[in-house]
Amino acid sequence: MYWVFYNLSDTKDPMAEIEEEIILKWCDDEPQKRYATAASLIIPYRANGDMNTFEWTALAKQFILRAPDPKMVEAPS
């Protein structure tokens, strides 16, 4: 399973090209729908230094804090 996370950490995140504040404002307009949609488009974690551990990205943390139901952004349904 480690190789799955390793490959994802090397994948380019197209959402990374958009300022986080713009994404969050867009999500806030229709939070029930948009947080889950946006969460499905980002890479929510990155390798932490030695590639043996992972951490949430700043944007993923904001999704979890700001979404009406954090579970809607933590895992795909």
mmJSON file of the N, C-alpha and C atoms, coordinates in Angstrom:
{"data_MODEL":{"atom_site":{
"group_PDB":["ATOM","ATOM","ATOM","ATOM","ATOM","ATOM","ATOM","ATOM","ATOM","ATOM","ATOM","ATOM","ATOM","ATOM","ATOM","ATOM","ATOM","ATOM","ATOM","ATOM","ATOM","ATOM","ATOM","ATOM","ATOM","ATOM","ATOM","ATOM","ATOM","ATOM","ATOM","ATOM","ATOM","ATOM","ATOM","ATOM","ATOM","ATOM","ATOM","ATOM","ATOM","ATOM","ATOM","ATOM","ATOM","ATOM","ATOM","ATOM","ATOM","ATOM","ATOM","ATOM","ATOM","ATOM","ATOM","ATOM","ATOM","ATOM","ATOM","ATOM","ATOM","ATOM","ATOM","ATOM","ATOM","ATOM","ATOM","ATOM","ATOM","ATOM","ATOM","ATOM","ATOM","ATOM","ATOM","ATOM","ATOM","ATOM","ATOM","ATOM","ATOM","ATOM","ATOM","ATOM","ATOM","ATOM","ATOM","ATOM","ATOM","ATOM","ATOM","ATOM","ATOM","ATOM","ATOM","ATOM","ATOM","ATOM","ATOM","ATOM","ATOM","ATOM","ATOM","ATOM","ATOM","ATOM","ATOM","ATOM","ATOM","ATOM","ATOM","ATOM","ATOM","ATOM","ATOM","ATOM","ATOM","ATOM","ATOM","ATOM","ATOM","ATOM","ATOM","ATOM","ATOM","ATOM","ATOM","ATOM","ATOM","ATOM","ATOM","ATOM","ATOM","ATOM","ATOM","ATOM","ATOM","ATOM","ATOM","ATOM","ATOM","ATOM","ATOM","ATOM","ATOM","ATOM","ATOM","ATOM","ATOM","ATOM","ATOM","ATOM","ATOM","ATOM","ATOM","ATOM","ATOM","ATOM","ATOM","ATOM","ATOM","ATOM","ATOM","ATOM","ATOM","ATOM","ATOM","ATOM","ATOM","ATOM","ATOM","ATOM","ATOM","ATOM","ATOM","ATOM","ATOM","ATOM","ATOM","ATOM","ATOM","ATOM","ATOM","ATOM","ATOM","ATOM","ATOM","ATOM","ATOM","ATOM","ATOM","ATOM","ATOM","ATOM","ATOM","ATOM","ATOM","ATOM","ATOM","ATOM","ATOM","ATOM","ATOM","ATOM","ATOM","ATOM","ATOM","ATOM","ATOM","ATOM","ATOM","ATOM","ATOM","ATOM","ATOM","ATOM","ATOM","ATOM","ATOM","ATOM","ATOM","ATOM","ATOM","ATOM","ATOM","ATOM","ATOM","ATOM","ATOM","ATOM","ATOM"],
"id":[1,2,3,4,5,6,7,8,9,10,11,12,13,14,15,16,17,18,19,20,21,22,23,24,25,26,27,28,29,30,31,32,33,34,35,36,37,38,39,40,41,42,43,44,45,46,47,48,49,50,51,52,53,54,55,56,57,58,59,60,61,62,63,64,65,66,67,68,69,70,71,72,73,74,75,76,77,78,79,80,81,82,83,84,85,86,87,88,89,90,91,92,93,94,95,96,97,98,99,100,101,102,103,104,105,106,107,108,109,110,111,112,113,114,115,116,117,118,119,120,121,122,123,124,125,126,127,128,129,130,131,132,133,134,135,136,137,138,139,140,141,142,143,144,145,146,147,148,149,150,151,152,153,154,155,156,157,158,159,160,161,162,163,164,165,166,167,168,169,170,171,172,173,174,175,176,177,178,179,180,181,182,183,184,185,186,187,188,189,190,191,192,193,194,195,196,197,198,199,200,201,202,203,204,205,206,207,208,209,210,211,212,213,214,215,216,217,218,219,220,221,222,223,224,225,226,227,228,229,230,231],
"type_symbol":["N","C","C","N","C","C","N","C","C","N","C","C","N","C","C","N","C","C","N","C","C","N","C","C","N","C","C","N","C","C","N","C","C","N","C","C","N","C","C","N","C","C","N","C","C","N","C","C","N","C","C","N","C","C","N","C","C","N","C","C","N","C","C","N","C","C","N","C","C","N","C","C","N","C","C","N","C","C","N","C","C","N","C","C","N","C","C","N","C","C","N","C","C","N","C","C","N","C","C","N","C","C","N","C","C","N","C","C","N","C","C","N","C","C","N","C","C","N","C","C","N","C","C","N","C","C","N","C","C","N","C","C","N","C","C","N","C","C","N","C","C","N","C","C","N","C","C","N","C","C","N","C","C","N","C","C","N","C","C","N","C","C","N","C","C","N","C","C","N","C","C","N","C","C","N","C","C","N","C","C","N","C","C","N","C","C","N","C","C","N","C","C","N","C","C","N","C","C","N","C","C","N","C","C","N","C","C","N","C","C","N","C","C","N","C","C","N","C","C","N","C","C","N","C","C","N","C","C","N","C","C"],
"label_atom_id":["N","CA","C","N","CA","C","N","CA","C","N","CA","C","N","CA","C","N","CA","C","N","CA","C","N","CA","C","N","CA","C","N","CA","C","N","CA","C","N","CA","C","N","CA","C","N","CA","C","N","CA","C","N","CA","C","N","CA","C","N","CA","C","N","CA","C","N","CA","C","N","CA","C","N","CA","C","N","CA","C","N","CA","C","N","CA","C","N","CA","C","N","CA","C","N","CA","C","N","CA","C","N","CA","C","N","CA","C","N","CA","C","N","CA","C","N","CA","C","N","CA","C","N","CA","C","N","CA","C","N","CA","C","N","CA","C","N","CA","C","N","CA","C","N","CA","C","N","CA","C","N","CA","C","N","CA","C","N","CA","C","N","CA","C","N","CA","C","N","CA","C","N","CA","C","N","CA","C","N","CA","C","N","CA","C","N","CA","C","N","CA","C","N","CA","C","N","CA","C","N","CA","C","N","CA","C","N","CA","C","N","CA","C","N","CA","C","N","CA","C","N","CA","C","N","CA","C","N","CA","C","N","CA","C","N","CA","C","N","CA","C","N","CA","C","N","CA","C","N","CA","C","N","CA","C","N","CA","C","N","CA","C","N","CA","C","N","CA","C"],
"label_alt_id":[null,null,null,null,null,null,null,null,null,null,null,null,null,null,null,null,null,null,null,null,null,null,null,null,null,null,null,null,null,null,null,null,null,null,null,null,null,null,null,null,null,null,null,null,null,null,null,null,null,null,null,null,null,null,null,null,null,null,null,null,null,null,null,null,null,null,null,null,null,null,null,null,null,null,null,null,null,null,null,null,null,null,null,null,null,null,null,null,null,null,null,null,null,null,null,null,null,null,null,null,null,null,null,null,null,null,null,null,null,null,null,null,null,null,null,null,null,null,null,null,null,null,null,null,null,null,null,null,null,null,null,null,null,null,null,null,null,null,null,null,null,null,null,null,null,null,null,null,null,null,null,null,null,null,null,null,null,null,null,null,null,null,null,null,null,null,null,null,null,null,null,null,null,null,null,null,null,null,null,null,null,null,null,null,null,null,null,null,null,null,null,null,null,null,null,null,null,null,null,null,null,null,null,null,null,null,null,null,null,null,null,null,null,null,null,null,null,null,null,null,null,null,null,null,null,null,null,null,null,null,null],
"label_comp_id":["MET","MET","MET","TYR","TYR","TYR","TRP","TRP","TRP","VAL","VAL","VAL","PHE","PHE","PHE","TYR","TYR","TYR","ASN","ASN","ASN","LEU","LEU","LEU","SER","SER","SER","ASP","ASP","ASP","THR","THR","THR","LYS","LYS","LYS","ASP","ASP","ASP","PRO","PRO","PRO","MET","MET","MET","ALA","ALA","ALA","GLU","GLU","GLU","ILE","ILE","ILE","GLU","GLU","GLU","GLU","GLU","GLU","GLU","GLU","GLU","ILE","ILE","ILE","ILE","ILE","ILE","LEU","LEU","LEU","LYS","LYS","LYS","TRP","TRP","TRP","CYS","CYS","CYS","ASP","ASP","ASP","ASP","ASP","ASP","GLU","GLU","GLU","PRO","PRO","PRO","GLN","GLN","GLN","LYS","LYS","LYS","ARG","ARG","ARG","TYR","TYR","TYR","ALA","ALA","ALA","THR","THR","THR","ALA","ALA","ALA","ALA","ALA","ALA","SER","SER","SER","LEU","LEU","LEU","ILE","ILE","ILE","ILE","ILE","ILE","PRO","PRO","PRO","TYR","TYR","TYR","ARG","ARG","ARG","ALA","ALA","ALA","ASN","ASN","ASN","GLY","GLY","GLY","ASP","ASP","ASP","MET","MET","MET","ASN","ASN","ASN","THR","THR","THR","PHE","PHE","PHE","GLU","GLU","GLU","TRP","TRP","TRP","THR","THR","THR","ALA","ALA","ALA","LEU","LEU","LEU","ALA","ALA","ALA","LYS","LYS","LYS","GLN","GLN","GLN","PHE","PHE","PHE","ILE","ILE","ILE","LEU","LEU","LEU","ARG","ARG","ARG","ALA","ALA","ALA","PRO","PRO","PRO","ASP","ASP","ASP","PRO","PRO","PRO","LYS","LYS","LYS","MET","MET","MET","VAL","VAL","VAL","GLU","GLU","GLU","ALA","ALA","ALA","PRO","PRO","PRO","SER","SER","SER"],
"label_asym_id":["A","A","A","A","A","A","A","A","A","A","A","A","A","A","A","A","A","A","A","A","A","A","A","A","A","A","A","A","A","A","A","A","A","A","A","A","A","A","A","A","A","A","A","A","A","A","A","A","A","A","A","A","A","A","A","A","A","A","A","A","A","A","A","A","A","A","A","A","A","A","A","A","A","A","A","A","A","A","A","A","A","A","A","A","A","A","A","A","A","A","A","A","A","A","A","A","A","A","A","A","A","A","A","A","A","A","A","A","A","A","A","A","A","A","A","A","A","A","A","A","A","A","A","A","A","A","A","A","A","A","A","A","A","A","A","A","A","A","A","A","A","A","A","A","A","A","A","A","A","A","A","A","A","A","A","A","A","A","A","A","A","A","A","A","A","A","A","A","A","A","A","A","A","A","A","A","A","A","A","A","A","A","A","A","A","A","A","A","A","A","A","A","A","A","A","A","A","A","A","A","A","A","A","A","A","A","A","A","A","A","A","A","A","A","A","A","A","A","A","A","A","A","A","A","A","A","A","A","A","A","A"],
"label_entity_id":["1","1","1","1","1","1","1","1","1","1","1","1","1","1","1","1","1","1","1","1","1","1","1","1","1","1","1","1","1","1","1","1","1","1","1","1","1","1","1","1","1","1","1","1","1","1","1","1","1","1","1","1","1","1","1","1","1","1","1","1","1","1","1","1","1","1","1","1","1","1","1","1","1","1","1","1","1","1","1","1","1","1","1","1","1","1","1","1","1","1","1","1","1","1","1","1","1","1","1","1","1","1","1","1","1","1","1","1","1","1","1","1","1","1","1","1","1","1","1","1","1","1","1","1","1","1","1","1","1","1","1","1","1","1","1","1","1","1","1","1","1","1","1","1","1","1","1","1","1","1","1","1","1","1","1","1","1","1","1","1","1","1","1","1","1","1","1","1","1","1","1","1","1","1","1","1","1","1","1","1","1","1","1","1","1","1","1","1","1","1","1","1","1","1","1","1","1","1","1","1","1","1","1","1","1","1","1","1","1","1","1","1","1","1","1","1","1","1","1","1","1","1","1","1","1","1","1","1","1","1","1"],
"label_seq_id":[1,1,1,2,2,2,3,3,3,4,4,4,5,5,5,6,6,6,7,7,7,8,8,8,9,9,9,10,10,10,11,11,11,12,12,12,13,13,13,14,14,14,15,15,15,16,16,16,17,17,17,18,18,18,19,19,19,20,20,20,21,21,21,22,22,22,23,23,23,24,24,24,25,25,25,26,26,26,27,27,27,28,28,28,29,29,29,30,30,30,31,31,31,32,32,32,33,33,33,34,34,34,35,35,35,36,36,36,37,37,37,38,38,38,39,39,39,40,40,40,41,41,41,42,42,42,43,43,43,44,44,44,45,45,45,46,46,46,47,47,47,48,48,48,49,49,49,50,50,50,51,51,51,52,52,52,53,53,53,54,54,54,55,55,55,56,56,56,57,57,57,58,58,58,59,59,59,60,60,60,61,61,61,62,62,62,63,63,63,64,64,64,65,65,65,66,66,66,67,67,67,68,68,68,69,69,69,70,70,70,71,71,71,72,72,72,73,73,73,74,74,74,75,75,75,76,76,76,77,77,77],
"pdbx_PDB_ins_code":[null,null,null,null,null,null,null,null,null,null,null,null,null,null,null,null,null,null,null,null,null,null,null,null,null,null,null,null,null,null,null,null,null,null,null,null,null,null,null,null,null,null,null,null,null,null,null,null,null,null,null,null,null,null,null,null,null,null,null,null,null,null,null,null,null,null,null,null,null,null,null,null,null,null,null,null,null,null,null,null,null,null,null,null,null,null,null,null,null,null,null,null,null,null,null,null,null,null,null,null,null,null,null,null,null,null,null,null,null,null,null,null,null,null,null,null,null,null,null,null,null,null,null,null,null,null,null,null,null,null,null,null,null,null,null,null,null,null,null,null,null,null,null,null,null,null,null,null,null,null,null,null,null,null,null,null,null,null,null,null,null,null,null,null,null,null,null,null,null,null,null,null,null,null,null,null,null,null,null,null,null,null,null,null,null,null,null,null,null,null,null,null,null,null,null,null,null,null,null,null,null,null,null,null,null,null,null,null,null,null,null,null,null,null,null,null,null,null,null,null,null,null,null,null,null,null,null,null,null,null,null],
"Cartn_x":[0.816,0.0,0.859,2.033,2.941,3.153,3.265,3.532,2.4,1.175,0.058,0.272,0.598,0.823,2.062,3.077,4.293,3.994,3.24,2.903,2.046,1.115,0.265,1.056,2.072,2.844,3.636,3.862,4.589,3.663,2.367,1.401,1.158,1.094,0.816,-0.646,-0.889,-2.228,-2.693,-3.629,-4.072,-4.71,-5.3,-5.915,-4.852,-3.622,-2.549,-2.243,-2.699,-2.475,-3.446,-4.476,-5.496,-5.237,-5.318,-5.097,-6.096,-5.61,-6.461,-7.663,-7.474,-8.582,-9.694,-9.351,-10.359,-11.158,-10.466,-11.141,-12.077,-11.602,-12.418,-13.637,-13.483,-14.633,-15.653,-15.174,-16.076,-16.839,-16.146,-16.781,-17.808,-17.498,-18.392,-19.717,-19.758,-21.005,-22.068,-21.681,-22.612,-21.905,-21.686,-20.849,-21.32,-22.626,-23.129,-22.666,-22.493,-22.069,-20.587,-20.127,-18.823,-17.629,-17.731,-16.579,-16.269,-17.279,-17.047,-16.506,-17.046,-16.572,-15.114,-14.778,-13.4,-12.449,-12.894,-12.038,-11.694,-12.606,-12.339,-11.333,-11.008,-10.108,-8.699,-8.481,-7.15,-6.394,-5.103,-4.295,-4.227,-4.911,-5.101,-3.923,-2.92,-1.781,-0.494,0.607,1.928,2.87,3.92,4.928,5.599,5.872,6.506,7.982,8.815,10.252,10.762,10.863,11.503,10.609,9.413,8.46,7.869,8.122,7.557,6.266,5.995,4.769,4.15,2.893,2.178,1.472,1.192,0.485,-0.541,-1.634,-2.654,-2.049,-2.488,-2.09,-2.881,-2.422,-3.125,-4.55,-4.738,-6.067,-6.98,-6.477,-7.286,-7.714,-6.819,-7.172,-8.293,-8.232,-9.286,-10.618,-10.584,-11.815,-12.449,-11.645,-12.154,-12.729,-12.066,-12.529,-13.784,-13.887,-14.942,-16.163,-16.019,-17.151,-18.261,-19.522,-20.631,-20.531,-20.022,-19.802,-18.405,-17.443,-16.067,-15.948,-16.847,-16.78,-16.976,-17.656,-17.917,-16.642,-15.611,-14.369,-13.22,-13.401,-12.325,-12.119,-13.155,-13.029,-14.104,-13.775,-14.796,-15.901,-17.112,-18.241,-18.487],
"Cartn_y":[-1.19,0.0,1.254,1.171,2.314,2.9,2.061,2.564,3.443,3.21,4.055,5.472,5.616,6.936,7.583,6.798,7.337,7.919,7.191,7.672,8.925,8.989,10.159,11.382,11.184,12.334,12.956,12.219,12.742,13.299,13.137,13.562,15.055,15.724,17.155,17.387,18.305,18.657,19.869,19.696,20.84,21.948,21.588,22.601,23.461,23.004,23.763,25.048,25.142,26.334,27.46,27.157,28.144,28.572,29.856,30.345,29.699,29.281,28.595,29.431,30.731,31.582,31.613,31.548,31.508,30.207,29.098,27.799,27.81,28.326,28.346,29.246,30.401,31.288,30.605,29.91,29.194,28.128,27.375,26.335,26.925,28.075,28.699,29.149,29.357,29.768,28.679,27.442,26.304,25.167,25.336,24.393,22.95,22.724,21.338,20.545,21.194,20.508,20.702,21.92,22.273,21.765,21.653,21.136,19.698,18.88,17.486,17.42,18.251,18.268,18.68,19.779,20.27,19.284,18.665,17.699,16.514,16.169,15.038,15.39,16.667,17.124,17.44,17.456,17.806,16.56,16.713,15.71,16.197,15.51,16.049,15.882,15.16,14.941,14.915,15.043,14.996,14.232,13.726,13.013,13.995,13.521,14.348,13.965,14.693,14.499,13.181,12.191,10.925,9.967,10.382,9.576,8.415,8.35,7.287,7.705,9.002,9.508,10.543,10.823,11.772,12.785,13.96,15.004,15.65,16.151,16.859,18.123,18.517,19.81,20.897,22.134,23.253,23.368,23.162,23.262,22.154,20.95,19.841,20.12,20.68,21.037,22.065,23.041,24.049,23.436,22.492,21.807,21.12,20.419,19.687,20.653,21.785,22.766,23.509,23.787,24.678,23.968,22.743,22.022,21.831,21.848,21.643,20.317,19.306,17.998,17.538,17.54,17.17,15.803,14.888,13.556,13.587,14.612,14.705,14.979,15.483,15.768,14.831,14.035,13.175,11.94,11.407,10.182,10.146,9.578,9.477,8.521,8.794,7.942,6.881],
"Cartn_z":[0.0,0.0,0.0,0.527,0.565,-0.822,-1.837,-3.192,-3.698,-3.275,-3.695,-3.185,-1.916,-1.354,-1.962,-2.217,-2.808,-4.183,-4.999,-6.34,-6.276,-5.354,-5.242,-4.801,-3.995,-3.539,-4.676,-5.752,-6.908,-7.983,-7.819,-8.815,-8.706,-9.846,-9.86,-9.503,-8.643,-8.195,-8.989,-9.924,-10.729,-9.898,-8.782,-7.916,-7.232,-7.196,-6.558,-7.315,-8.548,-9.361,-9.022,-8.234,-7.859,-6.419,-6.155,-4.799,-3.842,-2.696,-1.727,-1.327,-1.151,-0.727,-1.773,-3.04,-4.109,-4.025,-3.817,-3.683,-2.484,-1.358,-0.138,-0.296,-0.932,-1.167,-2.07,-3.106,-3.998,-3.215,-2.395,-1.586,-0.623,-0.045,0.927,0.306,-1.007,-1.666,-1.616,-1.724,-1.634,-0.892,0.394,1.142,1.131,1.105,1.133,-0.083,-1.203,-2.431,-2.718,-2.564,-3.106,-2.312,-1.006,-0.252,-0.657,-0.782,-1.189,-2.611,-3.496,-4.88,-4.946,-4.297,-4.322,-3.648,-2.573,-1.869,-2.761,-3.657,-4.55,-5.647,-5.79,-6.85,-6.386,-5.091,-4.581,-4.126,-3.973,-3.292,-1.838,-0.918,0.423,1.384,1.001,1.893,1.087,1.809,1.17,2.088,1.476,2.252,3.202,4.386,5.402,5.493,4.784,4.861,4.336,5.179,4.835,4.048,3.675,2.911,3.713,5.011,5.838,6.523,6.548,7.145,6.208,6.433,5.592,6.468,5.889,6.619,5.699,6.311,5.548,4.964,3.79,3.239,3.959,3.835,4.472,3.933,2.631,2.04,2.561,2.664,3.192,4.632,5.428,6.807,6.83,5.929,5.854,5.443,4.505,4.103,5.308,6.078,7.239,8.282,8.479,9.463,9.005,7.704,7.216,6.628,6.226,5.621,6.652,6.214,7.149,7.906,7.248,7.865,7.455,8.357,7.993,7.334,7.655,7.055,5.548,5.049,3.615,2.827,3.484,2.775,3.173,4.207,4.676,3.819,3.236,2.452,1.372,0.224,-0.814,-0.394,-0.85,-0.483,-1.542],
"occupancy":[1.0,1.0,1.0,1.0,1.0,1.0,1.0,1.0,1.0,1.0,1.0,1.0,1.0,1.0,1.0,1.0,1.0,1.0,1.0,1.0,1.0,1.0,1.0,1.0,1.0,1.0,1.0,1.0,1.0,1.0,1.0,1.0,1.0,1.0,1.0,1.0,1.0,1.0,1.0,1.0,1.0,1.0,1.0,1.0,1.0,1.0,1.0,1.0,1.0,1.0,1.0,1.0,1.0,1.0,1.0,1.0,1.0,1.0,1.0,1.0,1.0,1.0,1.0,1.0,1.0,1.0,1.0,1.0,1.0,1.0,1.0,1.0,1.0,1.0,1.0,1.0,1.0,1.0,1.0,1.0,1.0,1.0,1.0,1.0,1.0,1.0,1.0,1.0,1.0,1.0,1.0,1.0,1.0,1.0,1.0,1.0,1.0,1.0,1.0,1.0,1.0,1.0,1.0,1.0,1.0,1.0,1.0,1.0,1.0,1.0,1.0,1.0,1.0,1.0,1.0,1.0,1.0,1.0,1.0,1.0,1.0,1.0,1.0,1.0,1.0,1.0,1.0,1.0,1.0,1.0,1.0,1.0,1.0,1.0,1.0,1.0,1.0,1.0,1.0,1.0,1.0,1.0,1.0,1.0,1.0,1.0,1.0,1.0,1.0,1.0,1.0,1.0,1.0,1.0,1.0,1.0,1.0,1.0,1.0,1.0,1.0,1.0,1.0,1.0,1.0,1.0,1.0,1.0,1.0,1.0,1.0,1.0,1.0,1.0,1.0,1.0,1.0,1.0,1.0,1.0,1.0,1.0,1.0,1.0,1.0,1.0,1.0,1.0,1.0,1.0,1.0,1.0,1.0,1.0,1.0,1.0,1.0,1.0,1.0,1.0,1.0,1.0,1.0,1.0,1.0,1.0,1.0,1.0,1.0,1.0,1.0,1.0,1.0,1.0,1.0,1.0,1.0,1.0,1.0,1.0,1.0,1.0,1.0,1.0,1.0,1.0,1.0,1.0,1.0,1.0,1.0],
"B_iso_or_equiv":[0.0,0.0,0.0,0.0,0.0,0.0,0.0,0.0,0.0,0.0,0.0,0.0,0.0,0.0,0.0,0.0,0.0,0.0,0.0,0.0,0.0,0.0,0.0,0.0,0.0,0.0,0.0,0.0,0.0,0.0,0.0,0.0,0.0,0.0,0.0,0.0,0.0,0.0,0.0,0.0,0.0,0.0,0.0,0.0,0.0,0.0,0.0,0.0,0.0,0.0,0.0,0.0,0.0,0.0,0.0,0.0,0.0,0.0,0.0,0.0,0.0,0.0,0.0,0.0,0.0,0.0,0.0,0.0,0.0,0.0,0.0,0.0,0.0,0.0,0.0,0.0,0.0,0.0,0.0,0.0,0.0,0.0,0.0,0.0,0.0,0.0,0.0,0.0,0.0,0.0,0.0,0.0,0.0,0.0,0.0,0.0,0.0,0.0,0.0,0.0,0.0,0.0,0.0,0.0,0.0,0.0,0.0,0.0,0.0,0.0,0.0,0.0,0.0,0.0,0.0,0.0,0.0,0.0,0.0,0.0,0.0,0.0,0.0,0.0,0.0,0.0,0.0,0.0,0.0,0.0,0.0,0.0,0.0,0.0,0.0,0.0,0.0,0.0,0.0,0.0,0.0,0.0,0.0,0.0,0.0,0.0,0.0,0.0,0.0,0.0,0.0,0.0,0.0,0.0,0.0,0.0,0.0,0.0,0.0,0.0,0.0,0.0,0.0,0.0,0.0,0.0,0.0,0.0,0.0,0.0,0.0,0.0,0.0,0.0,0.0,0.0,0.0,0.0,0.0,0.0,0.0,0.0,0.0,0.0,0.0,0.0,0.0,0.0,0.0,0.0,0.0,0.0,0.0,0.0,0.0,0.0,0.0,0.0,0.0,0.0,0.0,0.0,0.0,0.0,0.0,0.0,0.0,0.0,0.0,0.0,0.0,0.0,0.0,0.0,0.0,0.0,0.0,0.0,0.0,0.0,0.0,0.0,0.0,0.0,0.0,0.0,0.0,0.0,0.0,0.0,0.0],
"pdbx_formal_charge":[null,null,null,null,null,null,null,null,null,null,null,null,null,null,null,null,null,null,null,null,null,null,null,null,null,null,null,null,null,null,null,null,null,null,null,null,null,null,null,null,null,null,null,null,null,null,null,null,null,null,null,null,null,null,null,null,null,null,null,null,null,null,null,null,null,null,null,null,null,null,null,null,null,null,null,null,null,null,null,null,null,null,null,null,null,null,null,null,null,null,null,null,null,null,null,null,null,null,null,null,null,null,null,null,null,null,null,null,null,null,null,null,null,null,null,null,null,null,null,null,null,null,null,null,null,null,null,null,null,null,null,null,null,null,null,null,null,null,null,null,null,null,null,null,null,null,null,null,null,null,null,null,null,null,null,null,null,null,null,null,null,null,null,null,null,null,null,null,null,null,null,null,null,null,null,null,null,null,null,null,null,null,null,null,null,null,null,null,null,null,null,null,null,null,null,null,null,null,null,null,null,null,null,null,null,null,null,null,null,null,null,null,null,null,null,null,null,null,null,null,null,null,null,null,null,null,null,null,null,null,null],
"auth_seq_id":[1,1,1,2,2,2,3,3,3,4,4,4,5,5,5,6,6,6,7,7,7,8,8,8,9,9,9,10,10,10,11,11,11,12,12,12,13,13,13,14,14,14,15,15,15,16,16,16,17,17,17,18,18,18,19,19,19,20,20,20,21,21,21,22,22,22,23,23,23,24,24,24,25,25,25,26,26,26,27,27,27,28,28,28,29,29,29,30,30,30,31,31,31,32,32,32,33,33,33,34,34,34,35,35,35,36,36,36,37,37,37,38,38,38,39,39,39,40,40,40,41,41,41,42,42,42,43,43,43,44,44,44,45,45,45,46,46,46,47,47,47,48,48,48,49,49,49,50,50,50,51,51,51,52,52,52,53,53,53,54,54,54,55,55,55,56,56,56,57,57,57,58,58,58,59,59,59,60,60,60,61,61,61,62,62,62,63,63,63,64,64,64,65,65,65,66,66,66,67,67,67,68,68,68,69,69,69,70,70,70,71,71,71,72,72,72,73,73,73,74,74,74,75,75,75,76,76,76,77,77,77],
"auth_comp_id":["MET","MET","MET","TYR","TYR","TYR","TRP","TRP","TRP","VAL","VAL","VAL","PHE","PHE","PHE","TYR","TYR","TYR","ASN","ASN","ASN","LEU","LEU","LEU","SER","SER","SER","ASP","ASP","ASP","THR","THR","THR","LYS","LYS","LYS","ASP","ASP","ASP","PRO","PRO","PRO","MET","MET","MET","ALA","ALA","ALA","GLU","GLU","GLU","ILE","ILE","ILE","GLU","GLU","GLU","GLU","GLU","GLU","GLU","GLU","GLU","ILE","ILE","ILE","ILE","ILE","ILE","LEU","LEU","LEU","LYS","LYS","LYS","TRP","TRP","TRP","CYS","CYS","CYS","ASP","ASP","ASP","ASP","ASP","ASP","GLU","GLU","GLU","PRO","PRO","PRO","GLN","GLN","GLN","LYS","LYS","LYS","ARG","ARG","ARG","TYR","TYR","TYR","ALA","ALA","ALA","THR","THR","THR","ALA","ALA","ALA","ALA","ALA","ALA","SER","SER","SER","LEU","LEU","LEU","ILE","ILE","ILE","ILE","ILE","ILE","PRO","PRO","PRO","TYR","TYR","TYR","ARG","ARG","ARG","ALA","ALA","ALA","ASN","ASN","ASN","GLY","GLY","GLY","ASP","ASP","ASP","MET","MET","MET","ASN","ASN","ASN","THR","THR","THR","PHE","PHE","PHE","GLU","GLU","GLU","TRP","TRP","TRP","THR","THR","THR","ALA","ALA","ALA","LEU","LEU","LEU","ALA","ALA","ALA","LYS","LYS","LYS","GLN","GLN","GLN","PHE","PHE","PHE","ILE","ILE","ILE","LEU","LEU","LEU","ARG","ARG","ARG","ALA","ALA","ALA","PRO","PRO","PRO","ASP","ASP","ASP","PRO","PRO","PRO","LYS","LYS","LYS","MET","MET","MET","VAL","VAL","VAL","GLU","GLU","GLU","ALA","ALA","ALA","PRO","PRO","PRO","SER","SER","SER"],
"auth_asym_id":["A","A","A","A","A","A","A","A","A","A","A","A","A","A","A","A","A","A","A","A","A","A","A","A","A","A","A","A","A","A","A","A","A","A","A","A","A","A","A","A","A","A","A","A","A","A","A","A","A","A","A","A","A","A","A","A","A","A","A","A","A","A","A","A","A","A","A","A","A","A","A","A","A","A","A","A","A","A","A","A","A","A","A","A","A","A","A","A","A","A","A","A","A","A","A","A","A","A","A","A","A","A","A","A","A","A","A","A","A","A","A","A","A","A","A","A","A","A","A","A","A","A","A","A","A","A","A","A","A","A","A","A","A","A","A","A","A","A","A","A","A","A","A","A","A","A","A","A","A","A","A","A","A","A","A","A","A","A","A","A","A","A","A","A","A","A","A","A","A","A","A","A","A","A","A","A","A","A","A","A","A","A","A","A","A","A","A","A","A","A","A","A","A","A","A","A","A","A","A","A","A","A","A","A","A","A","A","A","A","A","A","A","A","A","A","A","A","A","A","A","A","A","A","A","A","A","A","A","A","A","A"],
"auth_atom_id":["N","CA","C","N","CA","C","N","CA","C","N","CA","C","N","CA","C","N","CA","C","N","CA","C","N","CA","C","N","CA","C","N","CA","C","N","CA","C","N","CA","C","N","CA","C","N","CA","C","N","CA","C","N","CA","C","N","CA","C","N","CA","C","N","CA","C","N","CA","C","N","CA","C","N","CA","C","N","CA","C","N","CA","C","N","CA","C","N","CA","C","N","CA","C","N","CA","C","N","CA","C","N","CA","C","N","CA","C","N","CA","C","N","CA","C","N","CA","C","N","CA","C","N","CA","C","N","CA","C","N","CA","C","N","CA","C","N","CA","C","N","CA","C","N","CA","C","N","CA","C","N","CA","C","N","CA","C","N","CA","C","N","CA","C","N","CA","C","N","CA","C","N","CA","C","N","CA","C","N","CA","C","N","CA","C","N","CA","C","N","CA","C","N","CA","C","N","CA","C","N","CA","C","N","CA","C","N","CA","C","N","CA","C","N","CA","C","N","CA","C","N","CA","C","N","CA","C","N","CA","C","N","CA","C","N","CA","C","N","CA","C","N","CA","C","N","CA","C","N","CA","C","N","CA","C","N","CA","C","N","CA","C","N","CA","C","N","CA","C"],
"pdbx_PDB_model_num":[1,1,1,1,1,1,1,1,1,1,1,1,1,1,1,1,1,1,1,1,1,1,1,1,1,1,1,1,1,1,1,1,1,1,1,1,1,1,1,1,1,1,1,1,1,1,1,1,1,1,1,1,1,1,1,1,1,1,1,1,1,1,1,1,1,1,1,1,1,1,1,1,1,1,1,1,1,1,1,1,1,1,1,1,1,1,1,1,1,1,1,1,1,1,1,1,1,1,1,1,1,1,1,1,1,1,1,1,1,1,1,1,1,1,1,1,1,1,1,1,1,1,1,1,1,1,1,1,1,1,1,1,1,1,1,1,1,1,1,1,1,1,1,1,1,1,1,1,1,1,1,1,1,1,1,1,1,1,1,1,1,1,1,1,1,1,1,1,1,1,1,1,1,1,1,1,1,1,1,1,1,1,1,1,1,1,1,1,1,1,1,1,1,1,1,1,1,1,1,1,1,1,1,1,1,1,1,1,1,1,1,1,1,1,1,1,1,1,1,1,1,1,1,1,1,1,1,1,1,1,1]
}}}
